[in-house]
Amino acid sequence: MPATASRAVLRQSQFLTRRTAVRYASSTPESAQKASEAASSAASKASEGLSRVTSTAGPALSNAAQGVGSALRKVGGRTGKVIAFVDSMIPPTLYYGKVGLELAKLVFRGQNMTPPNLATFQSFYQPLINAFRSPAALKNANFVSPGDIAARVRNASPKELALAGVTLAEVIGFFTVGEMIGRMNIVGYRGHPEHHGDH
């Protein structure tokens, strides 16, 4: 072995023996603080990267959706009319959906309502599920007969009859108001006057 090679091997072996004697300060408070700083900086860099990605992806997705929407709006004929109608109905549908959701939340809070638990759902829907599983059981099912309804009305107390009358008046009233709103008129429908002589 040449002298230069033996010197290189000797230096290498001395370096290796020196490295084994080095103690790493892994349990000191300074190293723990450095590790926590490194972890927090890595987390902040990751969140910055994620926010950059979402900020660039958001406009890209909206631009792609707008491109598809503009391409669909250029379609003509019946299909174009349907697409235009659906496109014009999206904003009011979303708006009234949100309004309905908020109104339902207010009613739920105001009436102290809570959704039923799972056991109540199961006990209520179990007969229906069983009927769909075995349709032959529907032949033997006990449906309410008209005679039972008539007997129940005859045996009703005056308080129950008054409650039923008030409920019926509410239903008729809401139906009538709905009809007026639908017609946009209190009496009758708007339309063209009928000409009896023209056919």
Sequence and secondary structure as in RCSB ss.txt:
>XXXX:A:sequence
MPATASRAVLRQSQFLTRRTAVRYASSTPESAQKASEAASSAASKASEGLSRVTSTAGPALSNAAQGVGSALRKV
GGRTGKVIAFVDSMIPPTLYYGKVGLELAKLVFRGQNMTPPNLATFQSFYQPLINAFRSPAALKNANFVSPGDIA
ARVRNASPKELALAGVTLAEVIGFFTVGEMIGRMNIVGYRGHPEHHGDH
>XXXX:A:secstr
  HHHHHHHHHHHHHHHHHHT     SSHHHHHHHHHHHHHHHHHHHHHHHHHHHHHHHHHHHHHHHHHHHHHT 
 HHHHHHHHHHHHHHHHHHHHHHHHHHHHHHHHHHTT     HHHHHHHHHHHHHHHH GGGGTT     HHHHH
HHHHT  HHHHHHHHHHHHHHHHHHHHHHHHHHTSSSS       SS  
